[in-house]
Amino acid sequence: MPTIKDVALKAGVSVTTVSRVLNNRGYLSEDLKKKVYSAMNDLNYRPNELARSLSRSKSNIIGLIIPHVSHPFFGELTSHIEEHAYRNGYKLLLCNSQQDKHKELEYIDMLRASRVDGIIMGSHTLEVEAYRQMNLPLVTFDRRISPEIPYVCSDNYRGGVLATTLLINKGCLRLAHIGGHPELNILSVLRSEAFADTARQHNLPHTLLHTDNNSFDVGAYERLLAQLFNEQPDVDGIFAGSDLIAAYALKACRERGLRVPEDVRIVGYDGIALRSLLALPLSTIRQPIEEMGKLAVDLIIQQVHGGAVHAEYILPVELEEGATT
């Protein structure tokens, strides 16, 4: 494997000069840069990012910890984060925690050892003190940790109101909501609160069903929907806490011979691209996923450069009505 010394020898320059080119330090002529990069290409030399970070204050690497990369929302979010980071000169280290507290801790240790410039947290299994001890620029999704740590989320409560109001305006009289467990301590539980508040304001009977602490278990979605239709066979309006849950609700209705939207109306939450592939275009509350991803990266970069950031960034949502309502 070629080394930096091999590059210097082939380019006819010193090792120090090659290092300056790699780290863009000091004045360097274009001819000199071309000579060094040409030698690197000829030798197929790839600089060690970690070794480079040890010699400078920044690694230009951002760590991202998410619960499940296979979940459509986090898949789209990761794509936008990676693209925006790359356009700003940063690489991404992706960690898939799978809601495992020990795995999340190990990934945090790995990211700190890799000298990342900051961490974007989409997984929330740890206690607040674990985040405070990172001593790194940090941004979280959908969790308010402390006044010092910025978080990004969509307007969850507003989204819950919009979804529930749509079902009511469409004539639904027996409502249900399926979402994440309140003990997860994430801001998306505001969707459930908004659903219950809006249903009560209209004096309508309503049911709330929650997943366990693993809110990304698709098997749990099917079990909860089976429970719902067994216990509330006359339910006619479902607000799902995600588009993925809504897709399973659509499947459950089809298996039971229920027509959507004639017998049951369904609204999801997220606005993921895959919803267009469903048998019926899904009505949903669209989160600005791309804007959220870009904002998280920008907040990390601002902190890296010593800039001040706010603690709270709540982005607006939009109701997009499809064929399921």
C-alpha positions as CSV (number, residue, x, y, z in Angstrom):
1,M,0.0,0.0,0.0
2,P,1.5,3.4,-1.0
3,T,2.4,5.9,1.7
4,I,2.7,9.6,1.8
5,K,6.5,9.2,1.4
6,D,5.9,7.4,-1.9
7,V,3.7,10.2,-3.1
8,A,6.4,12.8,-2.1
9,L,9.1,10.8,-3.9
10,K,7.1,10.4,-7.1
11,A,6.0,14.1,-7.1
12,G,9.5,15.3,-6.4
13,V,8.5,17.2,-3.3
14,S,8.9,16.9,0.5
15,V,6.5,14.9,2.7
16,T,5.7,18.2,4.4
17,T,4.5,19.7,1.0
18,V,2.3,16.7,0.4
19,S,0.8,17.1,3.8
20,R,0.1,20.8,3.2
21,V,-1.6,19.9,-0.1
22,L,-3.8,17.3,1.6
23,N,-4.7,19.7,4.4
24,N,-4.9,22.8,2.2
25,R,-2.4,24.7,4.4
26,G,-0.5,27.8,3.4
27,Y,0.0,29.1,-0.1
28,L,0.2,26.4,-2.7
29,S,0.5,27.0,-6.5
30,E,-1.9,25.2,-8.8
31,D,1.0,23.5,-10.6
32,L,2.2,22.1,-7.3
33,K,-1.2,20.8,-6.3
34,K,-1.6,19.2,-9.7
35,K,1.8,17.5,-9.4
36,V,0.9,16.0,-6.0
37,Y,-2.6,14.9,-7.0
38,S,-1.3,13.4,-10.1
39,A,1.2,11.3,-8.1
40,M,-1.6,10.3,-5.8
41,N,-3.7,9.1,-8.7
42,D,-0.8,7.2,-10.3
43,L,-0.1,5.4,-7.0
44,N,-3.7,5.0,-6.1
45,Y,-2.9,6.6,-2.8
46,R,-5.8,7.3,-0.4
47,P,-5.1,9.5,2.6
48,N,-6.1,8.2,6.0
49,E,-8.9,10.5,7.2
50,L,-8.4,9.7,10.9
51,A,-4.6,10.3,10.7
52,R,-5.3,13.6,9.0
53,S,-7.8,14.6,11.7
54,L,-5.1,14.1,14.3
55,S,-2.9,16.8,12.7
56,R,-5.6,19.4,12.5
57,S,-8.5,20.7,14.6
58,K,-11.3,19.4,12.3
59,S,-11.9,16.0,10.7
60,N,-14.7,17.2,8.4
61,I,-16.6,14.1,9.5
62,I,-20.1,14.1,11.0
63,G,-21.5,11.1,12.9
64,L,-25.2,10.2,12.4
65,I,-26.9,7.7,14.8
66,I,-30.4,6.6,13.8
67,P,-32.6,3.8,15.1
68,H,-33.3,1.9,11.8
69,V,-31.8,2.8,8.4
70,S,-34.4,0.5,6.8
71,H,-37.2,2.7,8.0
72,P,-38.3,4.8,5.0
73,F,-38.4,8.1,7.0
74,F,-34.8,7.6,8.3
75,G,-33.6,6.3,4.9
76,E,-34.8,9.6,3.3
77,L,-33.5,11.7,6.1
78,T,-30.1,10.0,6.0
79,S,-29.9,10.6,2.2
80,H,-30.5,14.3,2.6
81,I,-28.1,14.7,5.5
82,E,-25.3,12.9,3.6
83,E,-25.8,14.9,0.4
84,H,-25.9,18.3,2.2
85,A,-22.9,17.4,4.4
86,Y,-20.9,16.4,1.3
87,R,-21.8,19.6,-0.5
88,N,-20.3,21.4,2.5
89,G,-17.1,19.4,2.6
90,Y,-18.1,16.9,5.2
91,K,-18.2,13.1,5.1
92,L,-20.8,11.0,7.1
93,L,-20.3,8.1,9.5
94,L,-23.6,6.2,9.7
95,C,-24.5,4.2,12.8
96,N,-27.7,2.0,13.0
97,S,-28.5,1.7,16.7
98,Q,-31.7,-0.5,16.4
99,Q,-32.9,1.0,19.6
100,D,-30.2,-0.8,21.5
101,K,-28.8,1.3,24.4
102,H,-25.5,-0.6,24.6
103,K,-25.0,-0.4,20.8
104,E,-25.8,3.3,20.9
105,L,-23.1,3.8,23.6
106,E,-20.6,1.8,21.6
107,Y,-21.3,3.9,18.5
108,I,-20.8,7.2,20.5
109,D,-17.5,5.9,21.8
110,M,-16.5,5.0,18.2
111,L,-17.4,8.4,16.8
112,R,-15.5,10.2,19.6
113,A,-12.5,8.0,18.9
114,S,-12.8,8.8,15.2
115,R,-12.6,12.5,16.1
116,V,-15.9,13.5,14.3
117,D,-16.7,17.2,14.3
118,G,-20.2,16.6,15.6
119,I,-23.0,14.1,16.0
120,I,-26.6,14.1,14.7
121,M,-28.7,11.9,17.0
122,G,-31.9,10.3,15.6
123,S,-31.8,7.5,18.2
124,H,-32.9,8.2,21.8
125,T,-32.4,5.3,24.1
126,L,-29.9,7.0,26.4
127,E,-30.3,9.2,29.4
128,V,-29.8,12.9,29.1
129,E,-26.4,12.9,31.0
130,A,-24.9,10.5,28.4
131,Y,-25.5,13.2,25.7
132,R,-24.1,16.0,27.9
133,Q,-20.9,14.1,28.4
134,M,-20.1,13.9,24.7
135,N,-18.4,17.3,24.7
136,L,-19.1,17.6,20.9
137,P,-21.4,19.7,18.7
138,L,-24.7,17.8,18.9
139,V,-28.1,18.0,17.2
140,T,-31.0,15.8,18.0
141,F,-34.2,14.9,16.1
142,D,-37.5,14.9,17.9
143,R,-36.1,15.0,21.4
144,R,-35.7,18.0,23.8
145,I,-32.7,17.2,26.0
146,S,-31.6,20.5,27.5
147,P,-31.5,24.2,26.7
148,E,-27.9,23.8,25.5
149,I,-28.5,21.1,22.9
150,P,-30.4,22.1,19.8
151,Y,-33.1,19.9,18.4
152,V,-34.9,19.7,15.1
153,C,-38.5,18.5,14.6
154,S,-41.6,19.0,12.7
155,D,-44.7,20.7,14.3
156,N,-46.0,17.4,15.7
157,Y,-48.9,18.8,17.5
158,R,-50.1,20.8,14.6
159,G,-49.8,17.7,12.4
160,G,-51.9,15.7,14.8
161,V,-54.6,18.4,14.7
162,L,-54.6,18.6,10.9
163,A,-54.9,14.8,10.5
164,T,-57.7,14.4,13.1
165,T,-59.6,17.4,11.9
166,L,-59.5,16.0,8.3
167,L,-61.0,12.7,9.5
168,I,-63.7,14.5,11.4
169,N,-64.5,16.8,8.5
170,K,-64.9,13.7,6.3
171,G,-67.6,12.4,8.6
172,C,-65.7,9.9,10.7
173,L,-67.4,9.2,14.1
174,R,-65.2,6.5,15.7
175,L,-61.5,7.5,15.6
176,A,-58.3,5.6,16.4
177,H,-54.7,6.5,16.6
178,I,-51.7,4.2,16.5
179,G,-48.3,5.7,17.5
180,G,-45.1,5.3,19.5
181,H,-45.0,4.7,23.2
182,P,-45.2,7.8,25.4
183,E,-42.3,6.6,27.6
184,L,-39.9,7.0,24.7
185,N,-39.8,10.7,25.7
186,I,-39.8,11.9,22.1
187,L,-41.7,14.9,20.7
188,S,-43.6,12.8,18.2
189,V,-45.9,11.8,21.1
190,L,-47.4,15.2,20.6
191,R,-49.2,13.7,17.6
192,S,-51.1,11.4,20.0
193,E,-51.9,14.3,22.3
194,A,-53.2,16.4,19.5
195,F,-55.4,13.5,18.3
196,A,-56.9,13.0,21.7
197,D,-57.4,16.7,22.3
198,T,-59.1,17.3,18.9
199,A,-61.4,14.2,19.3
200,R,-62.5,15.4,22.8
201,Q,-63.2,18.9,21.5
202,H,-65.7,17.3,19.1
203,N,-67.1,14.9,21.7
204,L,-66.1,11.9,19.6
205,P,-65.2,8.4,20.9
206,H,-61.5,7.7,20.3
207,T,-59.0,5.0,20.9
208,L,-55.2,5.3,21.3
209,L,-52.9,2.3,20.8
210,H,-49.2,2.5,21.3
211,T,-46.2,0.4,20.3
212,D,-43.8,-0.8,22.9
213,N,-40.4,0.8,23.4
214,N,-39.4,-0.6,20.0
215,S,-41.6,1.7,17.9
216,F,-40.1,0.4,14.6
217,D,-41.3,-3.2,15.0
218,V,-43.5,-3.7,11.9
219,G,-44.9,-6.9,13.5
220,A,-46.2,-4.8,16.3
221,Y,-48.1,-2.7,13.8
222,E,-50.0,-5.7,12.6
223,R,-50.8,-6.9,16.1
224,L,-52.1,-3.5,17.1
225,L,-54.2,-3.2,14.0
226,A,-55.6,-6.7,14.7
227,Q,-56.4,-5.6,18.2
228,L,-58.0,-2.4,17.0
229,F,-60.4,-4.2,14.6
230,N,-61.2,-6.9,17.1
231,E,-62.0,-4.5,19.9
232,Q,-63.4,-1.6,17.7
233,P,-64.9,-3.2,14.6
234,D,-66.9,-0.1,13.8
235,V,-63.8,2.2,13.7
236,D,-64.1,4.5,10.6
237,G,-61.1,6.9,10.9
238,I,-57.5,6.0,11.6
239,F,-54.7,8.5,12.2
240,A,-51.4,6.6,11.9
241,G,-48.3,7.9,13.6
242,S,-46.2,7.3,10.4
243,D,-46.8,6.5,6.8
244,L,-45.5,3.0,7.3
245,I,-48.1,2.3,10.0
246,A,-50.7,3.8,7.6
247,A,-49.6,1.4,4.9
248,Y,-50.1,-1.5,7.3
249,A,-53.6,-0.1,8.2
250,L,-54.4,-0.1,4.5
251,K,-53.3,-3.7,4.3
252,A,-55.4,-4.7,7.4
253,C,-58.5,-3.1,5.9
254,R,-58.0,-4.9,2.6
255,E,-57.6,-8.3,4.4
256,R,-60.8,-7.7,6.3
257,G,-62.8,-6.7,3.3
258,L,-63.1,-3.1,4.4
259,R,-63.1,-0.4,1.7
260,V,-60.9,2.6,1.9
261,P,-62.1,5.4,2.1
262,E,-65.7,4.3,2.0
263,D,-65.6,2.2,5.2
264,V,-62.4,3.4,6.8
265,R,-60.4,6.6,6.2
266,I,-56.7,6.7,6.9
267,V,-54.2,9.5,7.4
268,G,-50.5,8.9,7.9
269,Y,-47.6,11.1,9.0
270,D,-44.2,11.8,7.4
271,G,-44.8,12.3,3.6
272,I,-42.2,9.7,2.5
273,A,-41.8,9.1,-1.2
274,L,-42.7,5.4,-1.0
275,R,-46.3,6.3,-0.1
276,S,-47.0,6.9,-3.9
277,L,-46.4,3.1,-4.5
278,L,-49.3,2.0,-2.3
279,A,-52.5,0.7,-3.8
280,L,-54.1,4.0,-2.9
281,P,-52.2,7.3,-2.7
282,L,-52.0,8.0,1.0
283,S,-53.3,11.1,2.8
284,T,-50.6,12.2,5.0
285,I,-49.0,15.0,7.1
286,R,-45.8,15.8,5.3
287,Q,-42.7,16.6,7.3
288,P,-40.2,18.8,5.4
289,I,-37.7,15.9,5.5
290,E,-35.1,17.5,3.2
291,E,-35.2,20.8,5.1
292,M,-34.8,19.0,8.4
293,G,-31.8,17.1,7.2
294,K,-30.1,20.2,5.8
295,L,-30.8,22.2,9.0
296,A,-29.3,19.5,11.2
297,V,-26.0,19.6,9.2
298,D,-26.0,23.4,9.2
299,L,-26.4,23.5,13.0
300,I,-23.4,21.1,13.4
301,I,-21.3,23.3,11.1
302,Q,-22.3,26.5,12.9
303,Q,-21.3,24.9,16.3
304,V,-18.0,23.6,14.8
305,H,-17.1,27.2,13.9
306,G,-18.1,28.5,17.3
307,G,-21.4,30.0,16.1
308,A,-24.4,30.4,18.4
309,V,-27.5,28.3,17.8
310,H,-30.9,28.2,19.2
311,A,-32.2,25.2,21.2
312,E,-35.4,24.8,19.3
313,Y,-36.1,24.4,15.6
314,I,-39.7,23.4,14.8
315,L,-40.5,23.2,11.1
316,P,-44.0,23.5,9.7
317,V,-46.0,20.6,8.3
318,E,-48.5,20.3,5.4
319,L,-51.6,18.2,4.9
320,E,-51.5,16.3,1.6
321,E,-54.8,14.6,0.9
322,G,-54.7,11.5,-1.2
323,A,-57.2,8.8,-1.9
324,T,-57.4,7.2,1.6
325,T,-59.6,10.0,2.9
